[in-house]
């Protein structure tokens, strides 16, 4: 093919099927098709493969713009790059949804506990998929991530976890060489998170225990009232009243959380055959931190014996209305308990107490009773001793009391007179010492 210096007039005068080669920029071609006139660059990459990427269409870009673009591409080729190959590889990068649902989540299921996998799926479904699901991995930008993060500013903890999960997903894609990176989710500054550590005071705890007993005495069957004509089966037209009362097993769940300091799901999903009565222990085959023993004090053992006497089956300790499964969602029952406890104690703050705060209360009482932090951590099943250090401030009261006791003893000794008090000479160089006055 003969090379000629291309001109706008020559290009527009060319007939369909014609291919022109530019003499000014090596490799620059013009191809005339029925669909239009296109600028192409022919080159060979470092492996000797021939490439013919489209630079642009005549009319959308000018001849000079095409030449300038061709020169830039040839510069990349001279630097052993393959612009066309990189462009093709970029088109082959999967969308975030394709990667997460096809590779990341299935792999995660084999690496983490079911609850952690469930939380990852929730963050993906509720936040990441709506924002980035159809976007290719290499097209996700830090700016868009920051905008999503900012839209969630009212829930800072969730916002931070969403960005953290996206960063982990993209790091895994880079590790698996799905795309080269870099990771745009890095350097997204997290929002400050306020730690929420609630420890019930003795009066609050007594109000909670009284409320559990009162609500249990009322029973757990919801009251309903007719809100209109019922049509057919299924209870249409019936609406639950603001009923009171909880089941004996919901009450047992709450008491066991207070008495053991265990996590909610550790007690809620426990089975009768996990109890080692002779060792006074609940042997969990798995937990958040792996295999775990929950040691049972007298209060916990008494509660378990009470529940054993009430059981309708021999599998689940905290059985639900359907005896084939444990209790499903104790949230409503707990709201009734804490609302009643707030009335009993005349303390509206109790309405904000979460079930997990019962675990914090167990730990804080252990520390306040001078149980070493290390032992409290082992009782709670902490894998890292640093996790237990959040309760260290509870030691302030007994330490302050100890300091006051020692101070009172010193004061009493001094009050008996000064005859037996031996003055201590200051070190040399201090006023009153041997070298007093010397500099």
HELIX and SHEET records of a PDB file:
HELIX    1   1 UNK A    8  UNK A   13  1                                   6    
HELIX    2   2 UNK A   63  UNK A   78  1                                  16    
HELIX    3   3 UNK A   83  UNK A   92  1                                  10    
HELIX    4   4 UNK A   96  UNK A   99  1                                   4    
HELIX    5   5 UNK A  100  UNK A  104  3                                   5    
HELIX    6   6 UNK A  105  UNK A  109  1                                   5    
HELIX    7   7 UNK A  114  UNK A  123  1                                  10    
HELIX    8   8 UNK A  124  UNK A  128  3                                   5    
HELIX    9   9 UNK A  129  UNK A  132  1                                   4    
HELIX   10  10 UNK A  137  UNK A  139  5                                   3    
HELIX   11  11 UNK A  142  UNK A  151  1                                  10    
HELIX   12  12 UNK A  153  UNK A  155  5                                   3    
HELIX   13  13 UNK A  156  UNK A  175  1                                  20    
HELIX   14  14 UNK A  202  UNK A  218  1                                  17    
HELIX   15  15 UNK A  248  UNK A  260  1                                  13    
HELIX   16  16 UNK A  264  UNK A  268  1                                   5    
HELIX   17  17 UNK A  272  UNK A  274  5                                   3    
HELIX   18  18 UNK A  298  UNK A  310  1                                  13    
HELIX   19  19 UNK A  331  UNK A  345  1                                  15    
HELIX   20  20 UNK A  348  UNK A  352  5                                   5    
HELIX   21  21 UNK A  356  UNK A  368  1                                  13    
HELIX   22  22 UNK A  373  UNK A  380  1                                   8    
HELIX   23  23 UNK A  385  UNK A  388  1                                   4    
HELIX   24  24 UNK A  389  UNK A  394  5                                   6    
HELIX   25  25 UNK A  395  UNK A  415  1                                  21    
SHEET    1   A 5 UNK A   3  UNK A   4  0                                        
SHEET    2   A 5 UNK A  19  UNK A  22  1                                        
SHEET    3   A 5 UNK A  28  UNK A  33 -1                                        
SHEET    4   A 5 UNK A  36  UNK A  44 -1                                        
SHEET    5   A 5 UNK A  50  UNK A  57 -1                                        
SHEET    1   B 2 UNK A 224  UNK A 226  0                                        
SHEET    2   B 2 UNK A 238  UNK A 240 -1                                        
SHEET    1   C 3 UNK A 275  UNK A 276  0                                        
SHEET    2   C 3 UNK A 281  UNK A 284 -1                                        
SHEET    3   C 3 UNK A 292  UNK A 295 -1                                        
END                                                                             
